[in-house]
């Protein structure tokens, strides 16, 4: 399979049944054998029929592999969950709840909840790695408006800040305004000191040099888009793809959940060089319960 995304047939052959999905969770989170939390002995756990749990061979203590995952407290089959996660990793433009509803035959409410939890989980798995550094690539920082007007006809646009390291990762955050008091904390959080940062001429970036960054700008209002190595073409390309995908796939997105959609697109962008890992990371990154 190499560096390519798995096909649907390969995915279905791998997770052929509900039991196969649950076994995967058990092995991923606990291993074939582990120390029992009750009796303290290293034991192999066997499956309890008709329940999503396994029992210690020595004392009968039970372990639920779905605890602490997006699949906890849900009656939707694990195979359906895994299928929707596969859809998210093989789509470039996002997956709507209506598409999930049609594909696996659940209610719209269930489909929306599944999509929402998977997006949050993609954000958890991807994390937010710091960008740049003295030996890193140039970091491009920019902001975009997303949305339109509310039901009363008033401006209801959200403001999104984003930064991308050339050849590296992207990070995004919904912020209250384009002012320095909201943009600079995001830069200080995600961009390493000493980085080369490229931005447009927005005054909010004026504090970059006094905070230890090398700062270059392009004047978009004057028609300048490239000045040597200084440009924001990569982050603007990400914005363009995000905006087209959102407008083409989703009817509307509230500000409350906008960040989760950004996490979804970050995840695919940051793994673009290793697409074969997209589904495996989602299926292997469940945190093991504390004390287990």
C-alpha positions as CSV (number, residue, x, y, z in Angstrom):
1,X,0.0,0.0,0.0
2,X,3.0,2.3,0.5
3,X,2.3,5.9,1.1
4,X,-1.2,5.9,-0.4
5,X,-4.5,6.1,1.3
6,X,-6.1,2.6,1.8
7,X,-9.0,1.8,-0.5
8,X,-12.5,1.2,0.9
9,X,-12.1,-2.5,0.1
10,X,-8.8,-2.7,2.1
11,X,-10.4,-0.9,5.0
12,X,-13.5,-3.2,5.0
13,X,-11.2,-6.3,4.8
14,X,-9.3,-5.0,7.8
15,X,-12.4,-4.3,9.9
16,X,-14.7,-7.0,8.7
17,X,-16.9,-7.1,11.8
18,X,-17.9,-5.5,15.0
19,X,-15.7,-7.9,16.9
20,X,-12.7,-7.0,14.8
21,X,-13.2,-3.3,15.6
22,X,-13.5,-4.0,19.4
23,X,-10.4,-6.3,19.3
24,X,-8.5,-3.5,17.6
25,X,-9.4,-1.1,20.4
26,X,-8.5,-3.6,23.1
27,X,-5.0,-4.3,21.6
28,X,-4.4,-0.7,20.8
29,X,-5.2,0.6,24.3
30,X,-4.1,-2.3,26.5
31,X,-2.0,-4.7,24.5
32,X,-2.4,-8.5,24.2
33,X,-1.5,-8.8,27.9
34,X,-1.4,-6.2,30.7
35,X,-1.4,-5.9,34.4
36,X,-4.9,-6.2,35.9
37,X,-5.9,-3.1,37.9
38,X,-7.7,-5.4,40.4
39,X,-5.4,-8.4,41.1
40,X,-2.2,-6.9,39.8
41,X,-1.2,-9.9,37.8
42,X,-0.2,-9.8,34.1
43,X,-3.1,-11.4,32.4
44,X,-4.7,-12.0,29.1
45,X,-8.2,-10.7,28.9
46,X,-11.0,-12.6,27.1
47,X,-14.0,-11.2,25.4
48,X,-17.4,-11.1,27.3
49,X,-20.1,-12.1,24.8
50,X,-22.8,-9.5,24.0
51,X,-20.9,-6.8,25.9
52,X,-18.2,-4.4,24.8
53,X,-15.8,-5.6,27.5
54,X,-13.1,-8.1,28.3
55,X,-12.4,-10.0,31.6
56,X,-9.2,-10.8,33.4
57,X,-8.4,-14.5,33.2
58,X,-7.5,-14.6,36.9
59,X,-10.0,-12.5,38.8
60,X,-12.7,-11.6,36.3
61,X,-12.2,-7.8,36.5
62,X,-13.7,-6.2,33.4
63,X,-12.1,-3.7,31.0
64,X,-14.1,-1.6,28.5
65,X,-11.9,-0.6,25.5
66,X,-14.4,2.1,24.4
67,X,-14.2,4.0,27.7
68,X,-12.7,7.5,27.2
69,X,-13.1,7.3,23.4
70,X,-15.6,9.0,21.0
71,X,-17.4,5.6,21.0
72,X,-18.2,5.6,24.7
73,X,-21.9,5.6,25.7
74,X,-23.1,5.1,22.2
75,X,-25.2,2.3,20.7
76,X,-24.0,3.0,17.2
77,X,-21.8,0.1,16.0
78,X,-18.1,0.5,16.1
79,X,-17.9,-0.5,12.4
80,X,-20.1,2.4,11.5
81,X,-17.8,4.7,13.6
82,X,-14.7,3.4,11.9
83,X,-16.4,3.8,8.5
84,X,-17.2,7.5,9.2
85,X,-13.6,8.1,10.4
86,X,-12.4,6.5,7.2
87,X,-14.6,8.9,5.2
88,X,-13.1,11.8,7.0
89,X,-9.6,10.8,6.1
90,X,-10.2,10.0,2.5
91,X,-12.2,13.2,1.7
92,X,-10.4,16.4,0.7
93,X,-13.4,18.7,1.1
94,X,-15.1,17.5,4.3
95,X,-17.9,15.2,5.2
96,X,-21.4,16.5,6.0
97,X,-23.8,14.9,8.4
98,X,-26.2,14.3,5.6
99,X,-23.6,12.3,3.7
100,X,-23.0,10.2,6.9
101,X,-26.8,9.8,7.4
102,X,-27.1,8.4,3.8
103,X,-24.0,6.2,4.0
104,X,-24.6,4.3,7.2
105,X,-28.4,4.7,7.7
106,X,-28.5,6.6,11.0
107,X,-30.6,9.6,12.0
108,X,-29.4,13.1,11.1
109,X,-29.0,13.8,14.8
110,X,-26.7,10.8,15.3
111,X,-24.8,11.6,12.2
112,X,-24.1,15.2,13.3
113,X,-23.0,14.0,16.7
114,X,-20.6,11.5,15.2
115,X,-19.1,14.1,12.8
116,X,-18.7,16.6,15.7
117,X,-16.9,14.1,18.0
118,X,-14.6,12.9,15.2
119,X,-13.6,16.5,14.3
120,X,-12.8,17.2,18.0
121,X,-10.8,14.0,18.1
122,X,-8.9,14.9,15.0
123,X,-7.9,18.1,16.7
124,X,-6.7,16.1,19.8
125,X,-4.7,13.7,17.7
126,X,-3.1,16.4,15.5
127,X,-2.3,18.7,18.4
128,X,-0.7,22.1,17.8
129,X,3.1,21.7,17.2
130,X,5.1,24.9,17.5
131,X,6.3,26.3,14.2
132,X,9.5,27.8,12.8
133,X,12.5,28.5,15.0
134,X,16.0,29.7,14.0
135,X,16.6,26.6,11.9
136,X,13.0,26.2,10.7
137,X,11.2,27.4,7.7
138,X,9.6,30.7,7.2
139,X,6.3,31.0,9.0
140,X,3.4,32.8,7.2
141,X,0.7,34.4,9.4
142,X,-2.6,35.7,8.2
143,X,-6.2,36.1,9.2
144,X,-9.5,35.5,7.3
145,X,-13.1,36.4,7.7
146,X,-15.6,33.5,7.6
147,X,-19.4,33.7,7.5
148,X,-21.9,36.4,6.6
149,X,-24.9,38.0,8.2
150,X,-27.1,36.8,11.0
151,X,-30.9,36.4,10.9
152,X,-31.3,40.1,11.6
153,X,-29.1,41.1,8.7
154,X,-26.2,42.2,10.9
155,X,-22.6,41.3,10.2
156,X,-21.8,38.0,11.9
157,X,-18.4,37.1,10.4
158,X,-16.0,35.1,12.4
159,X,-12.3,36.0,12.4
160,X,-9.8,33.1,12.1
161,X,-6.0,33.5,12.6
162,X,-3.7,31.0,11.0
163,X,0.0,30.3,10.7
164,X,1.8,27.8,8.5
165,X,5.4,26.9,8.3
166,X,6.6,26.4,4.7
167,X,7.0,22.7,4.2
168,X,5.5,22.1,7.7
169,X,2.3,22.3,9.7
170,X,-0.6,24.7,9.9
171,X,-2.3,25.9,13.1
172,X,-5.5,27.9,13.3
173,X,-7.7,29.6,15.9
174,X,-10.9,31.6,16.0
175,X,-10.1,34.9,17.6
176,X,-12.4,37.8,18.7
177,X,-10.7,40.5,16.6
178,X,-7.7,41.3,14.4
179,X,-6.2,43.5,17.0
180,X,-2.7,42.9,18.4
181,X,-4.0,41.8,21.8
182,X,-5.6,38.8,20.2
183,X,-3.2,38.0,17.4
184,X,0.1,38.3,19.3
185,X,-0.8,35.7,22.0
186,X,-1.5,33.2,19.3
187,X,1.9,33.9,17.6
188,X,3.7,33.7,20.9
189,X,2.0,30.4,21.7
190,X,2.7,28.7,18.3
191,X,5.7,30.3,16.7
192,X,9.1,29.8,18.2
193,X,11.2,32.8,19.1
194,X,13.8,33.7,16.4
195,X,11.5,32.5,13.6
196,X,11.3,34.3,10.3
197,X,7.7,35.5,10.0
198,X,6.0,36.8,6.8
199,X,2.7,38.7,7.1
200,X,0.8,41.4,5.3
201,X,0.9,45.0,6.4
202,X,-1.7,44.7,9.2
203,X,-0.5,46.9,12.1
204,X,-1.3,44.2,14.6
205,X,1.9,42.4,13.5
206,X,4.0,45.4,14.4
207,X,5.2,43.9,17.8
208,X,6.8,40.9,16.1
209,X,10.4,42.3,16.0
210,X,10.4,43.5,19.6
211,X,9.3,40.0,20.6
212,X,12.4,38.4,19.0
213,X,11.0,37.5,15.5
214,X,12.5,38.4,12.1
215,X,9.6,40.1,10.3
216,X,9.0,40.7,6.7
217,X,5.8,42.1,5.1
218,X,4.1,42.4,1.8
219,X,1.7,45.3,1.0
220,X,-1.4,43.7,-0.4
221,X,-3.2,47.0,-0.6
222,X,-0.5,48.3,-3.0
223,X,-0.7,45.2,-5.1
224,X,2.5,43.6,-3.7
225,X,2.2,39.9,-3.1
226,X,5.8,38.7,-3.2
227,X,8.9,40.4,-2.0
228,X,11.8,38.0,-2.3
229,X,11.1,35.2,0.2
230,X,8.4,37.2,1.9
231,X,4.9,36.2,0.9
232,X,1.8,34.7,2.4
233,X,0.8,32.5,-0.5
234,X,0.8,29.2,1.5
235,X,-1.6,30.3,4.2
236,X,-3.8,32.0,1.7
237,X,-4.0,28.8,-0.3
238,X,-5.1,27.0,2.9
239,X,-7.8,29.6,3.4
240,X,-8.9,29.3,-0.2
241,X,-9.3,25.5,0.1
242,X,-11.0,25.8,3.5
243,X,-13.5,28.4,2.2
244,X,-14.3,26.5,-1.0
245,X,-14.8,23.2,0.9
246,X,-17.0,24.7,3.6
247,X,-19.2,26.5,1.0
248,X,-19.4,23.4,-1.1
249,X,-20.0,20.8,1.6
250,X,-21.8,22.4,4.4
251,X,-25.0,24.5,4.4
252,X,-24.1,26.6,7.4
253,X,-21.6,26.4,10.3
254,X,-22.1,28.3,13.6
255,X,-19.3,30.1,15.3
256,X,-19.6,27.7,18.3
257,X,-18.4,24.8,16.2
258,X,-16.2,26.5,13.6
259,X,-13.0,25.6,15.4
260,X,-13.8,21.9,15.1
261,X,-14.1,22.2,11.3
262,X,-10.7,24.0,11.3
263,X,-9.2,21.1,13.2
264,X,-10.5,18.7,10.6
265,X,-8.8,20.6,7.8
266,X,-5.6,21.1,9.8
267,X,-5.4,17.3,10.3
268,X,-5.5,16.5,6.6
269,X,-3.2,19.4,5.7
270,X,-0.6,18.4,8.3
271,X,-0.6,14.7,7.1
272,X,-0.7,15.5,3.4
273,X,2.8,14.0,2.9
274,X,1.8,10.8,4.7
275,X,-1.8,10.2,3.8
276,X,-1.6,6.5,4.7
277,X,-1.2,7.5,8.4
278,X,-4.4,9.5,8.5
279,X,-6.8,6.6,9.4
280,X,-4.2,4.6,11.5
281,X,-3.4,7.6,13.7
282,X,-7.1,8.1,14.4
283,X,-7.5,4.4,15.3
284,X,-4.3,4.2,17.4
285,X,-4.2,7.4,19.4
286,X,-6.9,6.7,22.0
287,X,-5.4,7.7,25.4
288,X,-5.2,4.8,27.8
289,X,-7.3,5.4,31.0
290,X,-5.2,6.7,33.9
291,X,-4.2,4.0,36.3
292,X,-4.9,1.2,33.9
